[in-house]
Amino acid sequence: MNDKDILQKVLENTEVIKKNTSKLEEKNKKLQEQLDEVEEKNEMRKEQLREAQKNFKKIGCNVKEEVADKFEELAHKLNYANTSAMCRAYLLLLLENEEYQKTFVEFATVLKSESGEA
């Protein structure tokens, strides 16, 4: 190959590299736009969550350490992330299911009668 052919080949390769670089830059630009869009959606979700949390009230109870430990063990056994998740699930179940409500009332009545309150 003479110098002219080599130079021509280098120029051709340079053009190919420029085209490929241009394509990659365009892909990167599109990916960055998608990433920006996802980040914007995440920020909107976080803001919606913060606003939604303002509409919640916290309910709970204080228990002895031994009772809390038993609840933590139970939550773990039932595959809940923590006692709050387990309690929330069971409170909603109690709220939404009449059969559980009847059982709960019966149980409360038995407890009261056993303690002499009835």
C-alpha positions as CSV (number, residue, x, y, z in Angstrom):
1,M,0.0,0.0,0.0
2,N,1.3,3.4,-0.8
3,D,0.9,6.5,1.4
4,K,-2.1,7.7,-0.5
5,D,-4.0,4.5,0.1
6,I,-3.0,4.4,3.7
7,L,-4.2,8.0,4.1
8,Q,-7.4,7.2,2.3
9,K,-8.0,4.2,4.6
10,V,-7.3,6.4,7.7
11,L,-9.8,9.0,6.5
12,E,-12.4,6.3,5.8
13,N,-11.9,4.8,9.3
14,T,-12.1,8.3,10.8
15,E,-15.5,8.8,9.1
16,V,-16.7,5.4,10.5
17,I,-15.5,6.4,13.9
18,K,-17.2,9.7,13.7
19,K,-20.5,8.1,12.7
20,N,-20.2,5.5,15.5
21,T,-19.4,8.2,18.0
22,S,-22.3,10.2,16.8
23,K,-24.6,7.2,17.2
24,L,-23.3,6.5,20.7
25,E,-23.7,10.1,21.7
26,E,-27.3,10.1,20.5
27,K,-28.0,6.9,22.4
28,N,-26.4,8.4,25.5
29,K,-28.5,11.5,25.1
30,K,-31.7,9.4,24.9
31,L,-30.7,7.3,27.9
32,Q,-29.9,10.4,29.9
33,E,-33.4,11.8,29.0
34,Q,-35.0,8.6,30.1
35,L,-32.9,8.6,33.3
36,D,-33.9,12.3,33.9
37,E,-37.6,11.3,33.4
38,V,-37.3,8.4,35.8
39,E,-35.6,10.6,38.4
40,E,-38.4,13.2,38.0
41,K,-41.1,10.6,38.4
42,N,-39.3,9.3,41.6
43,E,-39.2,12.9,43.0
44,M,-42.9,13.3,42.2
45,R,-43.6,9.9,44.0
46,K,-41.6,11.0,47.0
47,E,-43.5,14.2,47.2
48,Q,-46.8,12.4,46.9
49,L,-45.7,10.0,49.6
50,R,-44.8,12.9,51.9
51,E,-48.2,14.5,51.2
52,A,-50.0,11.2,51.8
53,Q,-48.2,10.6,55.0
54,K,-49.6,13.9,56.3
55,N,-53.1,12.4,56.0
56,F,-52.3,9.4,58.3
57,K,-52.7,9.1,62.0
58,K,-50.6,6.8,64.1
59,I,-52.2,4.3,66.3
60,G,-50.3,2.0,68.6
61,C,-49.8,0.6,72.0
62,N,-47.1,0.3,74.6
63,V,-46.3,-3.2,75.8
64,K,-43.7,-4.8,78.0
65,E,-40.4,-5.8,76.4
66,E,-41.2,-9.5,76.6
67,V,-44.5,-9.0,74.7
68,A,-42.7,-6.9,72.1
69,D,-40.1,-9.7,71.7
70,K,-42.9,-12.3,71.2
71,F,-44.5,-10.0,68.6
72,E,-41.1,-9.6,66.8
73,E,-40.7,-13.4,66.8
74,L,-44.2,-13.9,65.4
75,A,-43.7,-11.3,62.7
76,H,-40.5,-13.0,61.7
77,K,-42.2,-16.4,61.7
78,L,-45.1,-15.0,59.5
79,N,-42.6,-13.4,57.1
80,Y,-43.4,-9.8,57.9
81,A,-40.5,-7.3,57.7
82,N,-41.3,-6.0,61.2
83,T,-44.0,-5.9,63.8
84,S,-45.4,-2.7,62.4
85,A,-46.1,-4.4,59.0
86,M,-47.6,-7.4,60.8
87,C,-49.8,-5.3,63.0
88,R,-50.9,-3.1,60.2
89,A,-51.9,-6.2,58.1
90,Y,-53.9,-7.7,61.0
91,L,-55.6,-4.5,62.0
92,L,-56.8,-4.0,58.4
93,L,-57.9,-7.6,58.3
94,L,-59.9,-7.0,61.5
95,L,-61.3,-3.8,60.2
96,E,-62.4,-5.4,56.8
97,N,-63.6,-8.8,57.9
98,E,-66.8,-9.3,59.9
99,E,-65.9,-12.9,60.9
100,Y,-62.7,-11.7,62.5
101,Q,-64.6,-8.9,64.2
102,K,-67.0,-11.4,65.7
103,T,-64.2,-13.6,66.9
104,F,-62.5,-10.6,68.4
105,V,-65.6,-9.5,70.3
106,E,-66.1,-13.1,71.6
107,F,-62.5,-13.2,72.7
108,A,-62.8,-9.8,74.4
109,T,-65.9,-10.9,76.2
110,V,-64.2,-14.1,77.5
111,L,-61.2,-12.0,78.7
112,K,-63.5,-9.6,80.6
113,S,-65.5,-12.5,82.2
114,E,-62.3,-14.2,83.3
115,S,-61.0,-11.0,84.9
116,G,-64.4,-10.4,86.6
117,E,-65.2,-7.2,84.6
118,A,-68.4,-8.5,83.0
